[in-house]
Amino acid sequence: MKNPGILAAGLFALALAGCADEPPPAPAPFTEPAAPATSDRQTAFRVRADFEADLNAEGGWAAGVNQPATVEADRPFRVRFEVAAGDAEPDPRRFQLQVRRNAGDWQALAAEDFPYPLKVHELPSGETDHRSEPVWKPETGSLARSRWVSEAASGHWRFDSGEQPLLAISQPAIEWQPSEFSLSVRLDDQPRAAAGIVFAYRDRDHHARVDLIRPDTVRLVRVESGETLLLAEHSLALASGEWLDVAIEIAAGEVGIEIGDEALAFSEPLTSQRPTPALGVHLPAGHSVGLRDPVLETEARSPRASIIRAGGFEHGAPTRDLLSVSSLPFTGGAGISFAERTPAWSAEGGHGEWSFPIVIRRFADEAAFNEAGDRFDFRLVAAGGVPLPAQVPATVTLAVPQGHLGGTFVETPMRVGPWQAGNGSLYFIMEPSETWNRIMIVKSSDGGRTWREVDGSRRPETGDLEGLGSTLVDGRIHILHQVSDEVFYHVFNTSDHAQDPDTWAVRDERVAVPKPPPTQVADLAVRSDGSVVAVYGAEKTIRYRIRSPEGHWGEERAIDDRDGAVLSGPSIVVDRADRVHLAYTASDGSGWYRRIEPDDSASEAVRFASDLGTADHDVGAILPLLHRPESDSVSIIYRARDGRLRERSVDNGDAWSEALIVAERTVVQNAVDSDQAGADAVADGNTLHVLFIEDGTGDLFHAARRGTAWTEARRIVTDSDVQWVRGTMIESEDGERVYGFVYDAGSDGGSGRIRYMQLGNR
């Protein structure tokens, strides 16, 4: 380092990229026609940049009324529309939103959430929802004998049919169609106790049902025009007084049923039914049943742009007259939240306003990529897809902040970059979206200011990136990738590789097919002769294989087959003598160290810690291992069960240092979907650097060790709930050695929050 001072933050300043085309000129003021218009028409729009503002706040706008605005990728905004009623449209009206990119085709704007794409609805606890509407309504029979039963943790519904059969339906106010239903059921102690779970509900005479009949019968039936038709019958022991999980999935004209922990699973055609946002309970007369934790769900997506959850207001919350362009009287309107249609509007010859929460993603499904300068137009359409006449569409131009990657962080990563080629280009491994989790290499040729995918047409086929490690050697990024029960090897040539630069060289090479471990973990190292040492999880232990310089994988070997403990969280690094140093965790709270020697044998295990956490999510307590070439020693930094980071080092004579506390602040563990300590470590000669996420605040801190003591940790990122961080030492554009890192600023396991930053001398 040029100066011995502590590293300091050097976040790129925000800058907006140039636009692909100039914004349209400001439209002329709208004037009402002299005679009443025959059709509804859009009279105004306005873009609100302050996504958190109240629905009817006066401020927070990005531009004036009917003026195009600039919005940032992966930063939600709202568009507010004013609609004047025509005299020929029937009441009530419901509008939908369409979008086009760069003057392309108009498409319906879907409701898909952000940053985590999820379409899940849990029925509210108790007897009424937030609108004071009953959660359940009887279609036949009475709910007079049924009730909500409160319990210490939550509670459950108890249904009692009394003297008449009971059909009770819950119809949540969601705008999407669920394809999966899950809940827990508890049958009473009658010898022939029976209860049915109703789904694909149209009305009392048209629906489907899973009947549970003690002691051992499960039936799938379809009710068509009031007639009950048996589709399937299976045997399964059904105990009384015990909660039984039931899952129902509808897809492609088929229904799949799973009861218990795969105690019974089957599927049947169900072509005449379709998913609807309704779930029901059916009881014969004189029966009762308990029901809890009902959840409706369907597959989510991550399109280029979508309507998202508003957060600050409920769907249907009333609007006020803010845009004030139309001279007709104001007759209502609503805020939209995670819905593709507005609530019904009775125009009554006036005008209304609707506010849509929207996000435009940097990366979308299929690795679709939105560029800085892209123009997005939005318009309202009426029933049947007929667009409302408008003077101009609502228009925004996309900006991308410098250092913004977007996309999705790899789950349970070891080193993933940013790797630097000899010509200065940076490379990082990530996924385009949570709902399309294929591996991508993104590249920056301008010091981390802008990023885009490289060789996307030939990216590996394997997705599901749940455990991944990588290393850069001689212009090649070597990647080891574990999915649930397979391990794959990939290689990417960087821009300074002599042959085929910026291309995938090896894709989807199968390394092993182990029994699935509790947590997918992987790491690798490349020795000087080109051989690759790969370590990965296998059931309750860790195994390794070695790829010869000629490209052949050797036999699989176990690191440790100790009884009574789960081994996981491996991290490896190679030294200048081609010894591969390995550290890993055990579920009893111990940490272990071994070496894989140049002859491929493994040394005896040495316990370096006994104070690790013992919870399932504590398996990833060890940060990426650090080799310090000047002293030819290896530092192991790990999170102890008290939440603090500690460091121990071992030299080439197997002499161990005492444990040093890296910082007094506690570090988050398993911030989201990782089972890892929320921290990263790099070595620059004999200087060590650590970034860590403080537990409770989500702030990112930095500490360094240049001698025998760690510096006081200082805050680096304070405006985000940081959840992942990984980095390497690189050379900045001005030739300074800096710690370049990529962090997730709070996607909760979703996408759109990945950013690049670097720490340099001050």
N, C-alpha and C positions, 0 to 999 in steps of 0.2 A: 504494500500500500504506500502511496506517496507520503501520507501524513499519518501519525499514530493516533489521531483523534478518533472518537467513536463515529461509526457510520451514521449518516443522517438521511432523512427521507428526501427523495428527489422525484416526486410524482410529476409526470408530464402535465403541463397546463392544458386546460380544455381549449380545443380549437375545432372549428367546424370545417369539414371538407367542402370544396366548391360544389356547386349544384350542376347537375347534368344539363339543365335547361333553366332559363330565367322564369321566375314566377309570373303568373298571368297578371295583367294589369288590374288595378282595382275596379270592381264593377260599379256601374252607375247605381245610385240609390234606388231601392225598390219602391214602386208606387202601386197602390191598389188599382185594379181595372175599374173603369167608370161603371160598368155593369158587373153584377156578381159573376165570378168565374164558375164554370161548370165542374171543374175537377179540383181536388186538393192540390196545393202547390207549396214547394219549399220557398219561403220568403227570406230566410236568413240562416246563417250558421256562424258559430264562433268557436275557436279552439282554445281550450283551457289547458295551460301547461301545468298548473298546480293541481296535481292529481288528488292530493289530500284535502283540498278546499271543500267546504260545505257545498252541498248540491246547489244551493241558491246564493252562494257568495257573490259579492260584487266584483271582487278582484281575482288575481291569479291567471289572467288571460295571456295567451301567447301572441295575439294580434287583435286587430279591431274586428268589428262585425263585417262579415262577408269578405274578410281579408285572408289570403293564404298565410300559413304559419310554418315555422321550422320546429321539428320535434326530434328527439334523440332516439336512436335505436335502443330497444330494451328498457325504455323509460316510459311508463304509462302516461297517457294524457286523456282528455275528454273532448268530445265534439258535441256541441249543443245545436240543435236544429229548431227553427221556428217553422210551423206549418199553418197556412191559412186554409180554412175549409172552403170547398166548393159547394155548389148548391145541388149537385146531381149525384153525390156519393151517399150510399146508405150508411146509417149508423148501426153498430159502432165500427170505428176504423181500428186497424192494427197495422203498424208499419214494420218493415224490416230494412236492414242496412246492406248495401252492396259496396264493393271496393274494386278499384282497378289500379294496377301498377304501371307507371310509365305509359299511359294511354293504351294499355292492353284491353283485354276483354273484361267486362264487368262480371263479378262473381259475388255470391252471397257471402257475407261476413259471418263466420261461425263464432259461436261462443266457446272459447277454449281458454282456460285460466293461465295465469302467469304470476310469479315465476315458476311455481310448481304446477304442472298440468294435471289436474285431478277433476274427475267428475264423480263425486261421491256425496251422497246425502244420507245423514243419519236421522231417523225419526226422532223428534224431540221427546225428552223424558216428560212424564206427567200426562195429564188428560187433555191439555190444550197446548197449542203452539204459540209462537210469539205474537200472532194476530188474534189470540184468544179464540181461535177456531178449534173444535175438537180434533184430536189426532185421529180418532177412529169414528166412523159413522156406520150405523147398522143398515144393511140392505135388506136383510130378513132377520126376524127375531128382535131382541132387545138387548141393550147394553146396561140395563138397570142393575144387574147382578155382577157386572164387570168393573174393575177398578185398577188404578195404579198403586203398586205396593212399593213404598219407599224402603230402601236398604241403606246400610252404612256407606257403601261405595257408590251405588247408583240406585237401582231398583228394577222392577219388571212389571209388565202388565199381566193381570190375571183375568182371563175370560171365562165366564160361566154362562152357559146357554139357557139354563132354566128349563121350562117346559116346552120351549119351541127351539127348533134348530136356529143357529146363529151364523150369519154371514156378515162380518165386519170388515170394512175397507178403509185403508189409509191412503189418501191421494195427496201427496205433498205438492207444494206449489213450485215445481221445477219445470224448466222449459225443455229439458232434454229427455231422451228416452233411455231408461236404464236397461241394461242387458244382463246384469248380475244382481242377484238378491241373496243376502246372507243374514242369518239370525240364529238364535238359540231357542230351543223349545224344551219344555218340561211337561211330560204327560202326568196325569194324576194316577192314583193307585187303583182305579177300577180294573178288573180283570180284562175287559175289552175296551179300555180307554182309547179314544180316537180323537184326532185333530187333523185338520187339513190346512196347508199353507197355500194361499191363492196367489196366482201371478198371471201375467198376460191377460189382465182383466179388461173386458169391454163393458159388460154389465152382468147382472146376476145369472143370465142365461147363456153367457158366452165368456168362458175363462178356462184356465187350467189350474190343476191343484196337485200337490203332493200330500197324500194321506198317510199318516202314521197311526197304526192300529196295533195296540198291544195284544199279544206279547211279542209278535215277531213278523209283522207284515208292513211292507211299504208299497204303496200303490201310486202310480202316476195316472191321472185321469184328465179327460177333456170334457168340458160341458159345452155342448153345442145345441142351440135352440132349446135349452132347458133339459136336454137328455145327457146323462152321464155315460161317457164311453171310457172303458178301461184300455189304457195304452200299454201298461207294463205292471208287473207285480214281482216283488223280490222279498226274500226272507232276511230279516235282521233282528237280532234280539233287542227289544226296546224296554229298558228298565223304567220303573216309575220313580219320580222324585229326583231324577238326574238330568242336568242340562245336556242337550244334544245339539250339536252344531249342524245346521242345514244350509247348503249352498245350492243355488239354482242359477244356471247360465244359459242364455238363449243366444244362438248364433247360427246364421245360414240355414234357417228352417229346422233347427235341431235344438233340443233342450238337454242339458247335462245336469245330472243330480249327484251331489256328493253329501253323504251323511256321516257324521263322526269324522275322525281323522282317517279318511279314506276307508272306513269300515265297510261302506257301500258306495260304489260309484257306477253310474250307468248313464246312457244317453239314448234318446228316442227321437224320431222325426216329430215335428210339431209345426207343420206347414200352415195350418189355418189360424194360428195365434201369432201375435206380434207383441214386442215389448211395449208396455205402457207404464207411466209413472204411478203405479198403484200396487199395493201389497195388501193381502187380506188374510183373515182367519176364518175357517169354517169349522163349526162344531155341531155334531148331532145333538138332539135334545138330551138334557140331563148329563152333559159332559162339561169338563173344565180343562184349561191348559194354561201354562205360564209361557210368556214370550218376552225376550229381551234382546237388546242390541241389534235391531233391524237396520240394515244398511242397503241402500240402492246405489248401484255403480254402473258405469259404462266406460269404454275405452276412450281415453283422451288423445288429443293430437296437439301438435305445435305448428300451426300454419304461419305463413309470412306475417299476417296480421290477424287479430281476432278481438272480439268483445270479451272483456274479462270481468272479474268480480270488482264491484265498485269499492267495497271496503267501508267507506264513510256513510253509506246509506243503504237501505233495503231496496230491492227491486220494487218498483212501483211507487216509490216515495214521490209526493207531489212537487211539481215545479212551480216557480213564480214567473211572472213576465219580466225577463231580464233583457232580451234582445230588442224588444219594442220597435220592430220595424213595421209589422202589419198594423193597420189601423182598426182591424176588427177586434171585438171584445175578446179578452183572454178567457178561455173556457177549459183550462187545465192542461195536463201533460204529466210526464213522469220521468224519474231517473231510472235508467236501465242498469241492471247488475246481472252479469253472467246469463243473459237471455238473448235469443235471436229475434224476438218479436216484442214490440211495445205492448203494454197493457191496452185493453180496449178503451177507445176515446169516443165519447159522444160529442161531436163537434159543436152542434147547436149554432151553426153559422158563425163561429168565432175562430180564434187561432189558439194553438197550443205549442209547448216546447218540450223537447226530449233530449236528455243528456246521455251519451253513450261512452262508457269507459273502454279505451282501446289501447293496444300495444302493437308496435311494429318490431319484429325480432331481427336481430342481426343474422342468426342462423336459425333455420326452421327444419321441419322434417324433410327427409331426402337430401339433407345438407344444402337446401335452398339458401341463397345468400343475398341479402339486401345490401345494396351499395349506398354509400354517402351520395346524396344528390338525387336518389330515387324519388319520384313524385307519386304520391298516393291520393286518389280522389275517392270520395265517399258520397253516396246518394241514397235517399230514402225511396223505397218502393212500397206500393200498396198491395193488397191481396191480388194474387195471380202474377206477381212480379212486375207489375206495371210501374215504371219510374214516375215519381212526382216531378212535374215541370219545375225547373229551377233556373234562375238567372245564371248561376255558376255552381259547379259542384263544390263541396267542401274539400279543400286541398291542403295537404301538408307536404313539405319536403324533408327528407330524412338527413339527419346529421349523425355522425359517429364520433364520439369523443376520442381523443388520442389515448392510446393505451387500452382501448376497449376491445375485448375479444368476443364477448357474448358466449353462446354455446353452453355446454355442460361439462363440469369437472369429472374426471375419471374417479370412479368409486374405489376406495381403498388403494390409493396410489403409493408407490415408493417414489423414486425419481421419475419425473415426467417432463423435465426441462424447466425453463427454456434452455435448449441446447444451442450453442453458438458454433457456426461453421467458421472455417479459417478466414473467409471473406467478410465476416461480421454478421451474416444473416442469422436470425433467431428462429428456432423451431420449438413448437409445443404440441403435446399430445392431448387430445380432448375429444368430445362427442358433440355433434351438432345440436342435439336436443335430448331431453329425458325420454321422449316417446319414440325416438329413432336413434338408438345408442350404438351407432357404428363408430369405429375408430377413425380419427382424422389427424393429419399433420397440418398444422397451420404455420405459416411463415411470415416473418416481418423482415423486410429489407431496409427499413428506415429506423432502426434502433428501438423498435417496440411501439412506434406510434400507430401503425396500421398493420392488420393481420388478415390473411386470407388462406384458404385451403390450397394445398399443393397436391397435384396428381390425384384429384378426387375421383376421376373415372376408373382408377385402378386400386382404390382403397381396399383393404381386406374385407372379406365377407362376414367374418365372425363379429357379432356384436356382444352385448351383455358384458360391458367392461367393469367387472367387479373386483379385480385384483390385477395390478399392472406395475411392472418395473421396467426401466430402460437405462441405457447408457450410450454415450457417444464415443466412438473409437474410429479414428482415421476416416472421417467423413461419412460414417455410417451410424445411424441410430438403431441399436439392437433393442427389441421389445419382447418381453415375456408377458403373457396375458392368460389369466386363468378365468374360465367361466365355471359354472357349477361343477361339472364333472369332466372337463377337458382343459388342457393347457396348450397354448399356441405360441409360436415364435414368428416374429415379423422383423424385417429389416428395411429401413428407408435410407436412400442415398441423399445426402445433403448437396447443396449447390457447389461445393468444392470437391466432390468426389470425381475421380478421374473418368469414370464411365457412367453414363446414364444419370447425370445429376438431377436432383429434385424428383426422384421417382421411387416407387416401391420396388425393392429388389427381391424380397422374400415376403410372401403373404400366406397366412393361414397354414403354416407348417406345424403339424400336430406333434407335440412333444410327449404327451402322456394322457392317459385316461384314468385318473385316480378316482377312488371313491370320494364323493363330495365332502369337503371339510365344512365345519360350522361357519367359517368366514373364508372367502376366496382371497388368497394372498400369493404374491409372486415377486421375485426379484432375480436379477441376473448380473453376471460380470463377465468381461471378455479378457482373456489372458494374452500375453504378448505373442503367442504362436497362432492366435486367431481362434482358439477353442473357447467355447461358451459354457459357463457353469450356470445352470438354471435350478432354482429352488422354488418349491410350491407346496401348497397344502394338500394333504391326502388323508381324509377321514380325521383321525385324532393326532396325526403326526405331520412331519415335514419330510419331503423326499427331494432328492436332487438327481439330475442327469447332466451329462456332459456331452456337448456336441464337438466332434473333432474338427480340425481345420478343414477337412475335406467335406464336412457337412453331414456326418453320420452321428446319430444319437446313441450313446452307450447305454449300458444297463441302468435301470432305476435302482437307487439306493436310499435307504432310510437314514435320516439324520439321527433319529432317536425313537425307539419304540417303547419308551417307559410306560409302564402300566399306571393307571389311575390319574393321568393328567392329559389335558389337551395341549398340544404344542402348536404354536402359531406365530404370526407376526415376524417372519424372517426378514432380515436386512443384511446385505452382503456388500463387500468392497474388496478389490484386489490391490495388493501391494506391489512394490517393484520387484519382488522375488517371485511373483506369480502365485503367492499364497492367497487364497480367498478366505477372508475373515467373515464369519457368520455369527450373528446374534439373534436370539429368538426367545419367546416367552413360553411359560407354562402356566396352566390354569390354577396352579396352587400358589401363584404370586411370586414365582421365582423367574429370574432371567439367566440365560445360558449363552455361553460362547464356545465356538469351535472353529477350527480351520480346516478347509479342504486343501490338502497339500498338492504340489505340482504333479505327484503321481496319482492323484484323484482320491486318495484315501482321506478319511476324516480323523482329526485328532480327538483326544479325549475331551469330554464336555467339562467346562469350568463354570461354576455358578458365580455370576458377578453381582447378582442382586437377589434379595429375598423379600423386598418390600413393594412389589408391584401389586396392582389391583387384581382382584380375583373374579370380577363380574365378567359375563360373556363379552361385553364390549371393550374389555381391557386388553384384549389379545394384541392390539397394535400399539403397545406402549413404547416401542423403540423407534427412534427417528432414523432417517437414513444414516448409515455408518460413515465415519469420516476417517480417511487415511491422511496422516500428516507426514509428507515425504521427507521433510528436513530431519525429523527425529525417527522416521520409519516406525511410527506408532499408530495405533488405531484408537479413536475415541468413540465410546458408546454413550449416547445421550438418551435418557429414558424418562418416562413419567412414572413417579412413584404413586403409591395409593393415596398419599396425602395431597396429590394434585400438583406437586412441584417437580420441575425437571432437575435431574441429577446427571452428572457426567463422570464416567470412569474411563481410564485409558490403559492400554496394555502395549508394552514395547516388544521388539522382536526377540527379547530374552524372556518373554512371558512374565515380566514384572508388572504388577498392577498398582495403579494409583488409588488413593482413597477417593471416596465419592465426594464431588463438589456440587453444591447447590447452584444451579444456573441462575435462578431468580426466585425471589420469595413469593411472587404472585403465582396463583394456581392456574393451571392450564386446562382448557376444556378437553374432554375425552368424548369421542363419538359425537361430534357436533351435529352431524347428520350423515346417516348411511355409510359410515366408514369404519367403525370399530377401531379408530386410531386416535392417538394423541394429536391435538390440533397444533402441530408445530413442525418446523423444518430446520435443517442444519446443513451448513456447508463449511468447507475448509479452504483457506487461502494461505498456502504454505503452512506455517504453524499457528496461524490465527484462525480461530473458530468463530462462526457467526450462527446465531439462532434467532429465528422468528417464531413467536408463539401467540396463540389466541387466548386471551384471558377468559377464564371461566366466569360466567355471569354478565360480563359486559360485551363480549364479542370484539373488543378492541385488539388490534394487532400490535405486539411489542417486539423490540429488537434488543438483544444482548450480545456481547462479544467477549472472547478471551484471547488476549495476546501474550500474557505471561502466565502467572499461576492463579489469577483470580478473574472472575467474571465481572464485567462492568454492570452498573445499575441499569436495569431494563428501562427503555423509554418507549413511549407510544409512537407508533408510526401511522396507523390508520384508526381513526376515531369515528368516522361517519358511516360505518357499515357494521353489520353483524357478520363478521368474517367467519367462514366455516371450513375452508381448506386453504392451504398455502404450500407451494413447492417452488424451489428456485435453484440456481447455480451461480457460480462466479463467472462473470463474463467481462469483456472489454467494451467500454462505452464508445460512442462515436468520437469522443475527444481523446481516446486512448487510456482512460482511467479504468482501473480494476474496480468493478462494482458488483454488488449482489443483485442480480436480476431475478425477479420472482413474479409468479402469477398467483392470484388469490381469488377465491369466490367470496364476493361481498354480500352474500345472504340470499342464495337461491332456494334454500331449504331442500336441496337435492334436485332442484329443477334446472332452469337455464337462464342465461341472459345477464349473469352477474360476474362473469370472469373478466378480470382486469390485470394489466401488466403494470409493474412499478419497479423502480430500482433504487438502491441505496448506494451512495458514493461518499467520498471524503468531503468534508466541509472544512 
